[in-house]
Amino acid sequence: MSSIEEFRARALAWLEKNAKPFDEAAEYDLEGSSVPLEESKRFQKALWEAGFAGITWPREYGGQGLGPEELIAFNQEAADFDLPVGPFVIGLGMPGPTILELGTEAQKKRYLPPLLRGDEIWCQLFSEPSGGSDVASLQTTARRTGNGWVINGQKVWTSGAQWSDFGTIIARTDPTVPKHQGITMFIVDMHHPGVTVRPLVVATGQAPFNEVFFDNVEVPTDAVVGEVNQGWGAAVVMLRNERVTIGTGTRARSNPLGFDSLLELARARELETDTAVRRRLAMLYARESSLTAYGRVLHEETTAGAEIGARGSAAKLAGAELALWAADLAQDIIGSDIALGGADVERVITAIVAAPGGATAGGTNEIQRNIIGERVLGLAKDPGVDRNTPFNQLKLSR
Ligand SMILES: Cc1cc2nc3c(=O)[nH]c(=O)nc-3n(C[C@H](O)[C@H](O)[C@H](O)COP(=O)(O)OP(=O)(O)OC[C@H]3O[C@@H](n4cnc5c(N)ncnc54)[C@H](O)[C@@H]3O)c2cc1C
């Protein structure tokens, strides 16, 4: 047996003993809160102790120091189980890899092991009421003091802020230079008394994200990630990690709009022999499989330290488009029962309602197309009329 096969067998044995098999009837959990937080933390710790957290991260920062093959093998085995790790997805997919790439040695040693061990939860504080796509127009400020910085402003759509211990925030540190140049990324303690988190409830009735207010929140000098006023570059690194994380999920039974789930739904409604439904299910299988294969290539390249650039945007766009396409198929399979609901379709209906959110989170489909057009296809660049104007001379709604 190869070492990968041994690893796979060990992962499956551990999952069978420690994780719940995927349950079709369980509620689809947009917030990641259907299990108590302590249970999520306990599970993440057990995952780490067993050697299945931070699989590709270096050992000196709590990782396992293994390669993408092991990561993919674990994800494939985990696809049939319900892992209650929702609160850790952002930290492990976005701030964690960014600190790994740009953080100081002290930051990596302080923050990465507790994240992998399930002791601390993270969120990403980028979007603001006045700037989501145009995040470089952000208006939250960080003012230098004698021994650090003071942050004031508001963020919005912050997933998981309600239970986060830390966040990575981008703030304006120099308004006298053009908007991309005067931004800095900081690590902020979400328990600081000046941080207020308010939930935002969506159409599903769940509250997957929040508004977060910063009122004279002090952060020390060593909270800067990367260089002062170079936060745009750090944000690009994090958005690239986010797009790979969102866009390259392995095919999973637990995805209510995935092939396995919709095939089961079609069978239950005796539609699996309907030619049009069969054709669309086959297409879903093909698209899901190609995306999984593409994700595998990107994970391999990322782990090998290669620059995947705008191809992360292609993965994110393909994943979001596939979810919207699968949502249409799911609606046609459910038919008029969509108005009645019921235990067998509840998860799928929640996922249909949430699918457009996936086309917005991590940068909208239009923004991904702009990036692909400019950086992959070499089309003309967006003129960006305000690109060279000092931020404090821009006409912004404040
Ligand atoms: C489920 C979910 C989770 C999220 N989690 C987080 C989080 O944890 N942290 C965080 O910081 N943010 C988060 N967000 C926010 C997300 O990043 C923003 O919503 C997104 O970047 C879009 O910004 P906006 O909402 O301000 O829309 P806008 O930027 O106002 O865009 C409105 C519309 O205009 C289009 N548009 C804008 N500019 C252009 C352009 N140049 N060319 C073509 N079309 C354009 C957009 O595509 C969109 O259709 C989350 C969003 C969702 C839906």
The ligand as an SDF file (V2000), in Angstrom:
LIG
                    3D

 53 58  0  0  0  0  0  0  0  0999 V2000
  -22.6780   34.8040    1.9440 C   0  0  0  0  0  0  0  0  0  0  0  0
  -21.7450   35.9830    2.0080 C   0  0  0  0  0  0  0  0  0  0  0  0
  -20.6900   35.9720    2.9070 C   0  0  0  0  0  0  0  0  0  0  0  0
  -19.8230   37.0670    2.9650 C   0  0  0  0  0  0  0  0  0  0  0  0
  -18.8190   37.0640    3.9000 N   0  0  0  0  0  0  0  0  0  0  0  0
  -17.9720   38.1250    3.9760 C   0  0  0  0  0  0  0  0  0  0  0  0
  -16.9470   38.1580    4.9750 C   0  0  0  0  0  0  0  0  0  0  0  0
  -16.8000   37.2210    5.7860 O   0  0  0  0  0  0  0  0  0  0  0  0
  -16.1430   39.2360    5.0430 N   0  0  0  0  0  0  0  0  0  0  0  0
  -16.2650   40.2890    4.1750 C   0  0  0  0  0  0  0  0  0  0  0  0
  -15.4760   41.2220    4.2610 O   0  0  0  0  0  0  0  0  0  0  0  0
  -17.2530   40.3080    3.2300 N   0  0  0  0  0  0  0  0  0  0  0  0
  -18.1030   39.2480    3.1160 C   0  0  0  0  0  0  0  0  0  0  0  0
  -19.1040   39.2560    2.1720 N   0  0  0  0  0  0  0  0  0  0  0  0
  -19.2850   40.4460    1.3320 C   0  0  0  0  0  0  0  0  0  0  0  0
  -18.8800   40.2590   -0.1260 C   0  0  0  0  0  0  0  0  0  0  0  0
  -17.4870   40.1840   -0.2590 O   0  0  0  0  0  0  0  0  0  0  0  0
  -19.4770   41.4540   -0.9080 C   0  0  0  0  0  0  0  0  0  0  0  0
  -20.8750   41.3740   -0.7960 O   0  0  0  0  0  0  0  0  0  0  0  0
  -19.0680   41.4420   -2.3600 C   0  0  0  0  0  0  0  0  0  0  0  0
  -17.6980   41.6980   -2.5000 O   0  0  0  0  0  0  0  0  0  0  0  0
  -19.8660   42.4470   -3.2070 C   0  0  0  0  0  0  0  0  0  0  0  0
  -19.8510   43.7070   -2.6310 O   0  0  0  0  0  0  0  0  0  0  0  0
  -21.1930   44.5400   -2.3830 P   0  0  0  0  0  0  0  0  0  0  0  0
  -22.1520   43.6700   -1.6680 O   0  0  0  0  0  0  0  0  0  0  0  0
  -20.8070   45.8300   -1.7720 O   0  0  0  0  0  0  0  0  0  0  0  0
  -21.7900   44.7860   -3.8500 O   0  0  0  0  0  0  0  0  0  0  0  0
  -21.3820   45.9670   -4.8470 P   0  0  0  0  0  0  0  0  0  0  0  0
  -19.9120   46.0700   -4.9010 O   0  0  0  0  0  0  0  0  0  0  0  0
  -22.1550   47.1820   -4.4700 O   0  0  0  0  0  0  0  0  0  0  0  0
  -21.9000   45.3970   -6.2240 O   0  0  0  0  0  0  0  0  0  0  0  0
  -23.2760   45.5340   -6.6430 C   0  0  0  0  0  0  0  0  0  0  0  0
  -23.3930   44.9640   -8.0640 C   0  0  0  0  0  0  0  0  0  0  0  0
  -22.5710   45.7490   -8.9730 O   0  0  0  0  0  0  0  0  0  0  0  0
  -21.6770   44.9020   -9.6850 C   0  0  0  0  0  0  0  0  0  0  0  0
  -20.3900   45.5800   -9.8890 N   0  0  0  0  0  0  0  0  0  0  0  0
  -19.7150   46.3130   -8.9540 C   0  0  0  0  0  0  0  0  0  0  0  0
  -18.5430   46.7690   -9.4960 N   0  0  0  0  0  0  0  0  0  0  0  0
  -18.4880   46.2890  -10.7670 C   0  0  0  0  0  0  0  0  0  0  0  0
  -17.5300   46.3930  -11.8280 C   0  0  0  0  0  0  0  0  0  0  0  0
  -16.3890   47.0970  -11.6750 N   0  0  0  0  0  0  0  0  0  0  0  0
  -17.7870   45.7630  -12.9920 N   0  0  0  0  0  0  0  0  0  0  0  0
  -18.9500   45.0400  -13.1730 C   0  0  0  0  0  0  0  0  0  0  0  0
  -19.9000   44.9140  -12.2060 N   0  0  0  0  0  0  0  0  0  0  0  0
  -19.6670   45.5260  -11.0250 C   0  0  0  0  0  0  0  0  0  0  0  0
  -21.4880   43.6820   -8.7780 C   0  0  0  0  0  0  0  0  0  0  0  0
  -21.0810   42.5410   -9.5180 O   0  0  0  0  0  0  0  0  0  0  0  0
  -22.8770   43.5150   -8.1640 C   0  0  0  0  0  0  0  0  0  0  0  0
  -23.7150   42.8150   -9.0600 O   0  0  0  0  0  0  0  0  0  0  0  0
  -19.9950   38.1770    2.0890 C   0  0  0  0  0  0  0  0  0  0  0  0
  -21.0650   38.1780    1.1650 C   0  0  0  0  0  0  0  0  0  0  0  0
  -21.9370   37.0970    1.1240 C   0  0  0  0  0  0  0  0  0  0  0  0
  -23.0600   37.1250    0.1290 C   0  0  0  0  0  0  0  0  0  0  0  0
  1  2  1  0
  2  3  1  0
  2 52  2  0
  3  4  2  0
  4  5  1  0
  4 50  1  0
  5  6  2  0
  6  7  1  0
  6 13  1  0
  7  8  2  0
  7  9  1  0
  9 10  1  0
 10 11  2  0
 10 12  1  0
 12 13  2  0
 13 14  1  0
 14 15  1  0
 14 50  1  0
 15 16  1  0
 16 17  1  0
 16 18  1  0
 18 19  1  0
 18 20  1  0
 20 21  1  0
 20 22  1  0
 22 23  1  0
 23 24  1  0
 24 25  2  0
 24 26  1  0
 24 27  1  0
 27 28  1  0
 28 29  2  0
 28 30  1  0
 28 31  1  0
 31 32  1  0
 32 33  1  0
 33 34  1  0
 33 48  1  0
 34 35  1  0
 35 36  1  0
 35 46  1  0
 36 37  1  0
 36 45  1  0
 37 38  2  0
 38 39  1  0
 39 40  1  0
 39 45  2  0
 40 41  1  0
 40 42  2  0
 42 43  1  0
 43 44  2  0
 44 45  1  0
 46 47  1  0
 46 48  1  0
 48 49  1  0
 50 51  2  0
 51 52  1  0
 52 53  1  0
M  END
$$$$
